[in-house]
Structure formats: structure tokens, C-alpha cells
Amino acid sequence: MDSLLNHPAVQSGIVPFIVALAVTAILGKTKPALMGLAAAAAFVATVALVTGFSLVPLSSTKKIILVAYFAAILGMVIDLADEKLTHYRRYLHGLFAFLGVAAVLWIIWPVISRQSTQNSLIMAIGLSAYVAWMVFAASVLQQKKAQISAVVFATAMGTAVVSIVGATALYGQLASPFAAAAGAWLLYYLLAPQKAVFSTSFFLMASVTCASLGAAATIYANLPWLTLGLLALIPAVVHIPIKQDSTIWLQVLKSYVAALIPMIAAIWYTVQQSSSSAYYG
């Protein structure tokens, strides 16, 4: 049993999927607004199996985990206060992006603080723009269930695979549970579309964490910058209007096909770069 639980696919795929599916099914019947906690449960399950809950020493990885926890809590608070925040919804998109920037700067600060001013600015601005875009683009899609689930799934899966191939397997394992949770949510959505809610806590935690993992992989493990550029195309292409009067299955198909194209491109490019430059994190 121990050897089974130590397998990366079990830790980052199977276990979080089962946990997320259970939480999604339970909250879907009792408190749909909090269905996003399935993502938090999936991530916590993976953290428990992969790194444990100790935050000492406070490495970049532990900072990313803390950011994920904070995003989940903030998202849950917003989900619970949803009706009271209706008039401020347009401002929340910018707030989420700003918090994402603050988070990534905190994570990468040990590296950029040792660089020249020019290099520091390039790193800070480039990675801040990436994180801000990934968070903002997911936020504005929240009400389009098929599209936002495709963005979260493709971003998480893409970040996981490129991290494993071009950076470090640990980052890949921390991104994978969000893909598993998105898969669990999608299954519930296809079976009960009227009851499924893509909560703020889900997309906020997933987008901030995956974007931060991508940024950290670029700074700490030489993941190609162009890989992030290709991943950034995921929410861009999914923003292409999809007729909402189409069947649920057709909406999902169109959204996922659109999201998977830049994801596959990012993975392909990273594989090519890793094989030619021989870095493996």
C-alpha cells in the first residue's frame, strides 16, 4: 500500500481526482457555491502525500503552497459573500490579478534581488505580466462553465507536464491536482449541468498556483520563457466566443479542443528544448 501511495501518478492524479470528485458530489447537493473547495481538497491531498505540511524552511515551493492556501481561503470568502459583491464583480478581476503579481514577486524575490537592475526588471515585469494575465483571464470566464473548466484543466495539465519535462517533477506534481479536480468537476457538470458551479475558490487557487509554478520553474529551473508564452495562449484562444445555445457536450468539446492546442504546443516546445540543451531540473 505504501509503495502504491508513493507513486507520483497516484499522489498527483488518482488520489486528488477521487478526493475532488467526492467533494464535488457532496457540495453539489448541499452547497453548490462552495464546489470549488474540491480543488483545495485535491491540492491538500497531494501536498500531504508529496511534501507534507511543514513550512520550514520557507523555500520557494513552500511559498507557492502558502499562496495556494491563501487563494483558496480568499476565494471561499468571496463565494460566501457572492450576492453582496455583485456590484463590485468587475473590480474583483483586477484585484485577483494584483494579488497574483504580489504573490509571484514574493516567490521569486530571492533570485531577482541578486540580479542587476535591468535583469531584475525584465524578470519581474515579464513574470508579473504572465501571472496577472492567467489570473485575470480565468476570472472573466467564470460564468462560462465549459470555457473556464477547459482553461483550468489545460493550464494545470500543461504546467504539470512542462515542469516535469523542463524543470522539476515536484512543480509538476503540485500542478497536477488542479487538472484532476477540473476533470472531476467536468464529469459532474456533464451529468448535472444546472447544479454545477465553478466557484471563485476553484479558479483563483488553480490559476494563481499554476501561474506561480510556471514562473518559479522559469526562474529556478530554466524553463523556457517561450513555454510560458504558449501557455498564456490557453485562455486567449478559449475566449473566442462559443455559442451558448449549443449543447453542453458541444460547448465542452469546442472549449477543450481550443485549450489543448496551445497546451500541446507548449509541451512540444519544452520537450524539444530540453532534449537539445540537456537540462532536466
C-alpha positions as CSV (number, residue, x, y, z in Angstrom):
1,M,0.0,0.0,0.0
2,D,2.8,2.4,0.9
3,S,4.6,1.8,-2.4
4,L,1.3,2.5,-4.2
5,L,0.8,5.8,-2.4
6,N,4.4,6.7,-3.2
7,H,3.8,6.5,-7.0
8,P,3.7,10.0,-8.5
9,A,0.7,9.2,-10.6
10,V,-1.3,8.1,-7.6
11,Q,-0.2,11.1,-5.5
12,S,-0.9,13.8,-8.1
13,G,-3.6,12.2,-10.2
14,I,-5.6,9.4,-8.9
15,V,-5.9,10.4,-5.2
16,P,-6.7,14.1,-5.9
17,F,-9.3,13.1,-8.6
18,I,-11.1,10.8,-6.2
19,V,-11.0,13.4,-3.4
20,A,-12.2,16.1,-5.7
21,L,-15.0,14.0,-7.2
22,A,-16.2,13.2,-3.7
23,V,-16.2,16.8,-2.5
24,T,-17.8,18.0,-5.8
25,A,-20.6,15.5,-5.4
26,I,-21.2,16.3,-1.8
27,L,-21.1,20.1,-2.2
28,G,-23.1,19.9,-5.4
29,K,-26.0,18.6,-3.5
30,T,-25.6,20.7,-0.3
31,K,-23.7,23.9,-1.0
32,P,-23.0,24.4,-4.8
33,A,-21.4,27.8,-4.2
34,L,-18.5,26.1,-2.5
35,M,-17.9,23.4,-5.0
36,G,-14.6,25.0,-5.7
37,L,-13.3,23.6,-2.4
38,A,-12.8,20.4,-4.4
39,A,-9.7,21.9,-5.9
40,A,-8.4,22.8,-2.4
41,A,-9.1,19.3,-1.1
42,A,-7.3,17.8,-4.1
43,F,-4.3,20.0,-3.7
44,V,-4.1,19.4,0.1
45,A,-4.3,15.6,-0.6
46,T,-1.3,15.9,-2.9
47,V,0.7,18.1,-0.6
48,A,0.1,15.6,2.2
49,L,1.5,12.8,0.1
50,V,4.3,14.7,-1.6
51,T,5.8,17.3,0.7
52,G,4.0,17.1,4.0
53,F,2.6,20.2,5.7
54,S,5.8,21.6,7.2
55,L,6.6,25.1,6.0
56,V,10.2,25.2,7.4
57,P,12.4,26.2,5.8
58,L,10.3,28.6,3.8
59,S,11.5,27.7,0.3
60,S,10.0,28.9,-3.0
61,T,8.0,25.7,-3.1
62,K,6.6,26.3,0.4
63,K,5.8,29.9,-0.6
64,I,3.8,28.6,-3.5
65,I,1.9,26.2,-1.3
66,L,1.1,29.1,1.1
67,V,-0.1,31.2,-1.8
68,A,-2.4,28.4,-2.8
69,Y,-3.9,28.2,0.7
70,F,-4.4,31.9,0.8
71,A,-6.1,31.9,-2.6
72,A,-8.5,29.1,-1.5
73,I,-9.5,31.0,1.6
74,L,-10.0,34.3,-0.2
75,G,-12.0,32.6,-2.9
76,M,-14.2,30.8,-0.3
77,V,-14.9,34.1,1.4
78,I,-15.9,35.7,-1.9
79,D,-18.1,32.7,-2.8
80,L,-19.9,33.0,0.5
81,A,-20.5,36.7,0.0
82,D,-21.3,36.4,-3.6
83,E,-24.6,38.4,-3.6
84,K,-23.2,41.2,-1.6
85,L,-20.3,41.6,-4.1
86,T,-22.4,41.7,-7.2
87,H,-21.9,45.4,-7.9
88,Y,-18.1,45.0,-7.3
89,R,-17.6,42.0,-9.5
90,R,-15.8,44.0,-12.2
91,Y,-13.2,45.2,-9.8
92,L,-12.5,41.7,-8.4
93,H,-10.9,40.7,-11.7
94,G,-8.2,43.4,-11.3
95,L,-7.8,42.6,-7.6
96,F,-7.2,39.0,-8.3
97,A,-4.6,39.9,-10.9
98,F,-2.9,42.3,-8.5
99,L,-2.7,39.7,-5.7
100,G,-1.2,37.2,-8.2
101,V,1.5,39.7,-9.0
102,A,2.2,40.3,-5.3
103,A,2.4,36.5,-4.8
104,V,4.8,35.8,-7.7
105,L,7.1,38.7,-6.7
106,W,7.3,37.3,-3.2
107,I,8.2,33.9,-4.6
108,I,10.9,34.9,-7.0
109,W,12.3,37.8,-4.9
110,P,15.4,35.8,-3.6
111,V,16.6,35.5,-7.3
112,I,15.7,38.9,-8.7
113,S,17.1,40.7,-5.7
114,R,20.6,39.3,-6.6
115,Q,20.4,40.3,-10.3
116,S,21.4,43.5,-12.0
117,T,18.7,46.2,-12.1
118,Q,18.0,45.5,-15.8
119,N,17.7,41.8,-15.3
120,S,15.6,42.2,-12.2
121,L,13.1,44.4,-14.0
122,I,12.9,42.1,-17.0
123,M,12.2,39.1,-14.8
124,A,9.8,40.9,-12.5
125,I,7.8,42.6,-15.3
126,G,7.7,39.5,-17.5
127,L,6.6,37.1,-14.9
128,S,4.2,39.5,-13.2
129,A,2.5,40.1,-16.6
130,Y,2.2,36.3,-17.1
131,V,0.7,35.7,-13.7
132,A,-1.6,38.7,-13.9
133,W,-2.9,37.6,-17.3
134,M,-3.5,34.0,-16.3
135,V,-5.5,35.0,-13.2
136,F,-7.4,37.8,-14.9
137,A,-8.3,35.8,-18.0
138,A,-9.6,32.9,-15.9
139,S,-11.6,35.3,-13.7
140,V,-13.5,36.9,-16.5
141,L,-14.6,33.5,-17.8
142,Q,-16.1,32.3,-14.5
143,Q,-19.7,32.4,-15.7
144,K,-18.9,30.4,-18.9
145,K,-18.6,27.0,-17.3
146,A,-17.3,24.9,-20.2
147,Q,-14.7,27.5,-21.1
148,I,-13.3,28.2,-17.7
149,S,-13.1,24.4,-16.9
150,A,-11.1,24.0,-20.1
151,V,-8.8,26.8,-19.2
152,V,-8.1,25.5,-15.7
153,F,-7.6,21.9,-17.0
154,A,-5.3,22.8,-19.8
155,T,-3.3,25.3,-17.8
156,A,-2.8,22.8,-14.9
157,M,-2.0,19.9,-17.2
158,G,0.3,22.0,-19.3
159,T,2.1,23.4,-16.3
160,A,2.5,20.0,-14.8
161,V,3.9,18.4,-17.9
162,V,6.3,21.2,-18.9
163,S,7.5,21.4,-15.3
164,I,8.3,17.7,-15.3
165,V,10.0,17.8,-18.7
166,G,11.9,21.1,-18.4
167,A,12.2,22.0,-14.8
168,T,11.4,19.8,-11.7
169,A,9.0,17.0,-11.1
170,L,7.9,18.5,-7.8
171,Y,6.4,21.5,-9.5
172,G,4.6,19.1,-11.9
173,Q,3.1,17.2,-9.0
174,L,1.8,20.4,-7.4
175,A,0.1,21.5,-10.6
176,S,-1.4,18.1,-11.4
177,P,-4.1,18.0,-8.7
178,F,-5.8,21.0,-10.3
179,A,-6.1,19.1,-13.6
180,A,-7.6,16.2,-11.7
181,A,-10.0,18.5,-9.8
182,A,-11.1,20.1,-13.1
183,G,-11.7,16.6,-14.6
184,A,-13.8,15.7,-11.6
185,W,-15.8,18.9,-11.9
186,L,-16.3,18.4,-15.6
187,L,-17.7,14.9,-15.0
188,Y,-20.2,16.3,-12.6
189,Y,-21.0,19.2,-15.0
190,L,-21.8,16.8,-17.8
191,L,-24.1,14.8,-15.6
192,A,-25.8,17.7,-13.8
193,P,-25.1,21.0,-15.7
194,Q,-27.7,23.0,-13.9
195,K,-26.3,22.2,-10.5
196,A,-22.6,22.7,-11.3
197,V,-21.0,25.9,-10.2
198,F,-17.4,26.9,-10.9
199,S,-16.6,28.7,-7.7
200,T,-14.2,31.6,-7.3
201,S,-12.1,29.5,-4.9
202,F,-11.5,26.9,-7.6
203,F,-10.3,29.1,-10.5
204,L,-8.4,31.6,-8.2
205,M,-6.5,28.8,-6.4
206,A,-5.8,27.0,-9.6
207,S,-4.8,30.0,-11.7
208,V,-2.6,31.6,-9.1
209,T,-0.9,28.4,-8.1
210,C,-0.2,27.1,-11.6
211,A,1.0,30.5,-12.9
212,S,3.3,30.8,-9.9
213,L,4.7,27.3,-10.5
214,G,5.4,28.3,-14.1
215,A,7.1,31.5,-13.1
216,A,9.2,29.7,-10.4
217,A,10.1,27.0,-12.9
218,T,11.4,29.7,-15.2
219,I,13.4,31.4,-12.6
220,Y,14.7,28.5,-10.5
221,A,14.9,25.7,-13.1
222,N,15.4,27.4,-16.5
223,L,12.0,26.6,-18.0
224,P,12.0,28.4,-21.4
225,W,10.3,31.8,-21.4
226,L,8.5,30.9,-24.6
227,T,6.8,28.0,-22.8
228,L,5.0,30.5,-20.6
229,G,4.1,32.5,-23.7
230,L,2.5,29.4,-25.2
231,L,0.7,28.6,-22.0
232,A,-0.6,32.2,-21.9
233,L,-2.4,31.5,-25.2
234,I,-4.7,29.0,-23.5
235,P,-7.1,31.5,-22.0
236,A,-6.7,33.7,-25.1
237,V,-8.0,31.1,-27.6
238,V,-10.7,29.9,-25.2
239,H,-12.0,33.5,-25.1
240,I,-13.1,33.0,-28.7
241,P,-16.9,33.2,-28.5
242,I,-18.8,29.9,-28.3
243,K,-22.5,29.9,-28.9
244,Q,-24.1,29.3,-25.6
245,D,-27.2,27.8,-27.3
246,S,-25.1,24.8,-28.3
247,T,-25.5,21.6,-26.4
248,I,-23.4,21.2,-23.2
249,W,-21.3,18.5,-24.8
250,L,-20.6,20.6,-27.9
251,Q,-19.6,23.6,-25.7
252,V,-17.2,21.4,-23.8
253,L,-15.7,19.9,-26.9
254,K,-15.1,23.2,-28.5
255,S,-13.6,24.7,-25.4
256,Y,-11.3,21.8,-24.7
257,V,-10.1,21.5,-28.3
258,A,-9.2,25.2,-28.3
259,A,-7.4,25.0,-24.9
260,L,-5.5,21.8,-25.7
261,I,-3.9,23.2,-28.9
262,P,-1.6,25.8,-27.1
263,M,-1.1,23.4,-24.3
264,I,0.3,20.7,-26.6
265,A,2.4,23.4,-28.4
266,A,3.9,24.4,-25.0
267,I,4.7,20.8,-24.1
268,W,6.2,20.0,-27.6
269,Y,8.4,23.1,-27.5
270,T,9.6,22.3,-24.0
271,V,10.5,18.7,-25.0
272,Q,12.4,20.0,-27.9
273,Q,14.4,22.5,-25.8
274,S,15.1,20.0,-23.0
275,S,16.4,17.4,-25.4
276,S,18.7,19.9,-27.2
277,S,20.0,21.8,-24.2
278,A,20.2,18.8,-21.8
279,Y,18.7,20.4,-18.7
280,Y,16.4,18.4,-16.5
281,G,15.9,20.4,-13.3
